[in-house]
Amino acid sequence: MSVILTLLAALLATGACAYHRTSLRTWAIATIATTLVVGLLVHAPWTTAILLIIEAAIALPLLLVDFRRRQISAPLLKLFASVTPKLSETEQTALEAGTVGFEGELFSGKPDWHELLKQPKPELSVEEQAFMDGPVEELCSMIDDWQITHELADLPPNVWEFIKKHKFFGMIIPKRYNGLEFSALAHSAVLQKLATMSATVASTVSVPNSLGPAELLLHYGSEEQKNHYLPRLAVGEEIPCFALTGPYAGSDATSIPDVGIVCKQVVDGVETIGFRLTFDKRYITLAPVATVIGLAFRMYDPEHLLGDKEDLGITLALLPRSTPGLQIGRRHFPLNVPFQNGPIHGKDVFVPMSTLIGGPQMAGHGWRMLVEVLSVGRAISLPSNATGALRGAVAAVGAYARMRKQFGLAIARFEGVEEALARIGGLTYATAALSRATAAAVDRGEKPSVPSAIAKYHATEWGRQVAGDAMDVLGGKGVQLGPNNYAGRAWQGVPIAITVEGANIMTRSLMIFGQGAIRCHPYVLKEMQALSISDRDEQLKTFDRLLFGHLGFGVSNAVRSFAMGLTGSRIGESAGDAYTRRYYRKLDRYSAALALCADVFMGVLGGKLKFKEKLSARLGDVLSYLYIASSMLKRYEDTGRPEADRPLLAWAFHQCVWNMQMALDGAIRNFPVRPVSWLLRVLVFPFGRREVPPSDRLGRRVAALITAPSEARDRLMEWVYLTPTANNTVGRMNALLPDVIAAEPVDRKFGKALKTGQFKSHDYLGQLAEAEQAGVLDASEAALLRRVREAVFEFISVDDFDSEELRSAVTRGDKHKLADAA
Ligand SMILES: Cc1cc2nc3c(=O)[nH]c(=O)nc-3n(C[C@H](O)[C@H](O)[C@H](O)COP(=O)(O)OP(=O)(O)OC[C@H]3O[C@@H](n4cnc5c(N)ncnc54)[C@H](O)[C@@H]3O)c2cc1C
């Protein structure tokens, strides 16, 4: 017994030090002292002596730094250098681009929640709010999405004019260049509101404010280029597009075959150095109407007119539409969401060096320029458009499910429908928090490369899920297209968001964890960078410090993960109040588990992990859900911990934790080295998988919350265009919702009376009149039922058309005849 007690005491001391991440010295002192004291107290001299020898044998070489460096770190440095895969220039650029924000804490295994909670609450300025209440409201009131998507396949001229005049294209352009200079949050709010009315308008506005000429000029343009282009871009005098993608280079954008050959040509009698461009681009948004084209190509200098290098690499230029030889004009047709999109071609198009963004010294730096600014646009455009669509679904489907009756009940009452409504509410809460957190990171000056990939992927995936749920609940009302259908086009357009700015499968499998693991890990990138230190002594010193820091980190994460797994993360210090503390503790547990698995996976598989996309995607999911859940907790704090939001927070949080558990379980279960997989299973899930998805009861509360007016529902619908104008069915439905709810008890009374068979009429209005005459209902009750019946009819009605109306004005046959005639 005394032997066991002594052993246990030594182990506990070691575990406590690892859990709290004490220094090596503190661990040595604490463990030796504990062994000594407990060993003597329980009279176990032999055990104490053996344990002390083992502890000293471990501690001494580690504490003697010179010895440690020469005997342990030096050979390990050699091994590390030989197994570390050489990064390509493209990978190196991607890894070095961007900054690390709170996501770094999530990878630490012991997040400092104070860092998150002290970040200022993101809010719109007075000027930004005025823009939302003024021009954005007005633009929404002008939008007729059926006219855009079916009749014109374009925005009508007055909408184009309004967008340009009110500088919607200049939200990211500073005021000194006549732009609006909005915060990322305001930029996101504008897109969200527009997305609730038309995906075509939101996409059109988002592109000039995302990765493209304005963003690139702001960061890399010469003063002359900025002064020329930015004021024109701000007011839509110039319409930009950015052309990277081509038939042979989609996701693998670095493989573009488009070339620019440096050469001389006589222009207006003067010999000019420039380059001859040959390119074939497709899918380029705004290309058919663009006046200035940002173009990515690979530059070669075979005659060495610029220097020694022949292959200069990816380079970016800005070409005016009038450039001789540049061909644009025709259009692609992205899934009935007809924002302007089309191909651009050119063969041997000569342009001067002055067209290079930033001038000739930026030749060959194109990939770095793109990757550096990509995260900012990606953090806003797609996540905001998706969030707007989700918020819109709460407004539309929440109201519809309460007014549409079948089997004598509002369809919201059926448990099957309730399930879909709960997903709509819960996922909207999560997506809104995610998109706000990522915009806030941009406003803090970060270039959030990992969070922007998380936001892009999850906002659009949840957009896909909610669009499907919305269509299921709307039934035929969602299917029949026409001016009164507010859901069909959004559902049709979902794959566009999934594909653009990093197609989702690749974003999940390659980017989130691939970048996250190396960028956010406290040691890995620094260890890789240590390999390039030229001074050998300095290199060894740095590597040794990092190596032992890293080992301690690994041991600590193993202990933390196991300990929190044993207690179900029910004990220990954490942030939050009595309600949210358990949530923070759960995130602490999964943060430690992620850090442990990431280290083990990278350590065992090395460079091969890059090709194990199914494993890396799952670890990326854990990082994503940690980030999303933290964003929700921050949002909950920022809004003053509203009790009304708790069902939404709880549903979304449990969903995230459930997803995290399943992702970790999948990653560990499928890890190819079985003994490692078994060990990780014990450390991460000592009692198996204990998390459960949101309960049916919780789902019912969420469904109830999105189908009746409340402050929590209002927060979910923030930035939805709800003004009940003639073009806004959803706004009018929401205006009717209080009456629909007030009519429910009256309707029940009426229904009971109907069952008695006392009325002679066979039609609803006749029966209602009889009920009023019989005193079953008073005049105001009967009037309420009449009014609601009539108003709801409009919202359950669908459009119909003459066959002629549905025929395309120009058929493919006509088109060929026209082309032949031409
Ligand atoms: C409507 C629309 C607008 C666009 N606007 C622009 C624009 O303005 N400018 C511009 O330059 N580009 C634009 N694009 C291009 C877009 O951003 C994508 O980069 C491009 O569509 C992806 O190429 P692809 O469609 O050929 O898909 P592919 O590259 O052929 O990919 C097909 C599938 O393979 C997956 N995949 C590919 N590689 C990997 C990998 N390593 N690991 C896992 N999965 C992988 C992808 O995720 C995808 O699911 C637009 C595209 C569309 C559809």
PDBQT file of the ligand as one rigid body, heavy atoms in Angstrom, charges set to zero:
ROOT
HETATM    1  C1  LIG A 901     -19.546  31.938 -60.596  1.00  0.00    +0.000 C 
HETATM    2  C2  LIG A 901     -18.072  31.973 -60.444  1.00  0.00    +0.000 A 
HETATM    3  C3  LIG A 901     -17.414  33.181 -60.287  1.00  0.00    +0.000 A 
HETATM    4  C4  LIG A 901     -16.013  33.222 -60.227  1.00  0.00    +0.000 A 
HETATM    5  N1  LIG A 901     -15.367  34.436 -60.204  1.00  0.00    +0.000 NA
HETATM    6  C5  LIG A 901     -14.019  34.457 -60.373  1.00  0.00    +0.000 A 
HETATM    7  C6  LIG A 901     -13.328  35.686 -60.588  1.00  0.00    +0.000 A 
HETATM    8  O1  LIG A 901     -13.919  36.758 -60.574  1.00  0.00    +0.000 OA
HETATM    9  N2  LIG A 901     -11.994  35.630 -60.815  1.00  0.00    +0.000 N 
HETATM   10  C7  LIG A 901     -11.308  34.467 -60.835  1.00  0.00    +0.000 A 
HETATM   11  O2  LIG A 901     -10.112  34.482 -61.075  1.00  0.00    +0.000 OA
HETATM   12  N3  LIG A 901     -11.912  33.288 -60.582  1.00  0.00    +0.000 NA
HETATM   13  C8  LIG A 901     -13.245  33.259 -60.388  1.00  0.00    +0.000 A 
HETATM   14  N4  LIG A 901     -13.886  32.043 -60.178  1.00  0.00    +0.000 N 
HETATM   15  C9  LIG A 901     -13.089  30.825 -59.973  1.00  0.00    +0.000 C 
HETATM   16  C10 LIG A 901     -13.304  30.231 -58.563  1.00  0.00    +0.000 C 
HETATM   17  O3  LIG A 901     -12.915  31.150 -57.594  1.00  0.00    +0.000 OA
HETATM   18  C11 LIG A 901     -12.589  28.901 -58.327  1.00  0.00    +0.000 C 
HETATM   19  O4  LIG A 901     -11.261  29.093 -58.079  1.00  0.00    +0.000 OA
HETATM   20  C12 LIG A 901     -12.671  27.947 -59.423  1.00  0.00    +0.000 C 
HETATM   21  O5  LIG A 901     -13.994  27.866 -59.887  1.00  0.00    +0.000 OA
HETATM   22  C13 LIG A 901     -12.203  26.558 -59.001  1.00  0.00    +0.000 C 
HETATM   23  O6  LIG A 901     -11.871  25.853 -60.142  1.00  0.00    +0.000 OA
HETATM   24  P1  LIG A 901     -12.826  24.778 -60.858  1.00  0.00    +0.000 P 
HETATM   25  O7  LIG A 901     -14.226  25.318 -60.806  1.00  0.00    +0.000 OA
HETATM   26  O8  LIG A 901     -12.242  24.523 -62.154  1.00  0.00    +0.000 OA
HETATM   27  O9  LIG A 901     -12.771  23.554 -59.915  1.00  0.00    +0.000 OA
HETATM   28  P2  LIG A 901     -11.590  22.463 -59.854  1.00  0.00    +0.000 P 
HETATM   29  O10 LIG A 901     -10.315  23.125 -59.524  1.00  0.00    +0.000 OA
HETATM   30  O11 LIG A 901     -11.667  21.619 -61.059  1.00  0.00    +0.000 OA
HETATM   31  O12 LIG A 901     -12.031  21.642 -58.582  1.00  0.00    +0.000 OA
HETATM   32  C14 LIG A 901     -13.036  20.620 -58.641  1.00  0.00    +0.000 C 
HETATM   33  C15 LIG A 901     -13.172  19.984 -57.285  1.00  0.00    +0.000 C 
HETATM   34  O13 LIG A 901     -11.933  19.425 -56.852  1.00  0.00    +0.000 OA
HETATM   35  C16 LIG A 901     -11.613  19.890 -55.548  1.00  0.00    +0.000 C 
HETATM   36  N5  LIG A 901     -10.164  19.980 -55.397  1.00  0.00    +0.000 N 
HETATM   37  C17 LIG A 901      -9.266  20.541 -56.243  1.00  0.00    +0.000 A 
HETATM   38  N6  LIG A 901      -8.021  20.425 -55.744  1.00  0.00    +0.000 NA
HETATM   39  C18 LIG A 901      -8.126  19.805 -54.555  1.00  0.00    +0.000 A 
HETATM   40  C19 LIG A 901      -7.213  19.385 -53.542  1.00  0.00    +0.000 A 
HETATM   41  N7  LIG A 901      -5.927  19.589 -53.640  1.00  0.00    +0.000 N 
HETATM   42  N8  LIG A 901      -7.701  18.757 -52.463  1.00  0.00    +0.000 NA
HETATM   43  C20 LIG A 901      -9.018  18.517 -52.328  1.00  0.00    +0.000 A 
HETATM   44  N9  LIG A 901      -9.926  18.878 -53.242  1.00  0.00    +0.000 NA
HETATM   45  C21 LIG A 901      -9.492  19.509 -54.338  1.00  0.00    +0.000 A 
HETATM   46  C22 LIG A 901     -12.290  21.245 -55.434  1.00  0.00    +0.000 C 
HETATM   47  O14 LIG A 901     -12.540  21.565 -54.080  1.00  0.00    +0.000 OA
HETATM   48  C23 LIG A 901     -13.575  20.995 -56.211  1.00  0.00    +0.000 C 
HETATM   49  O15 LIG A 901     -14.517  20.407 -55.362  1.00  0.00    +0.000 OA
HETATM   50  C24 LIG A 901     -15.277  32.012 -60.226  1.00  0.00    +0.000 A 
HETATM   51  C25 LIG A 901     -15.949  30.784 -60.347  1.00  0.00    +0.000 A 
HETATM   52  C26 LIG A 901     -17.322  30.757 -60.457  1.00  0.00    +0.000 A 
HETATM   53  C27 LIG A 901     -17.999  29.425 -60.610  1.00  0.00    +0.000 C 
ENDROOT
TORSDOF 0
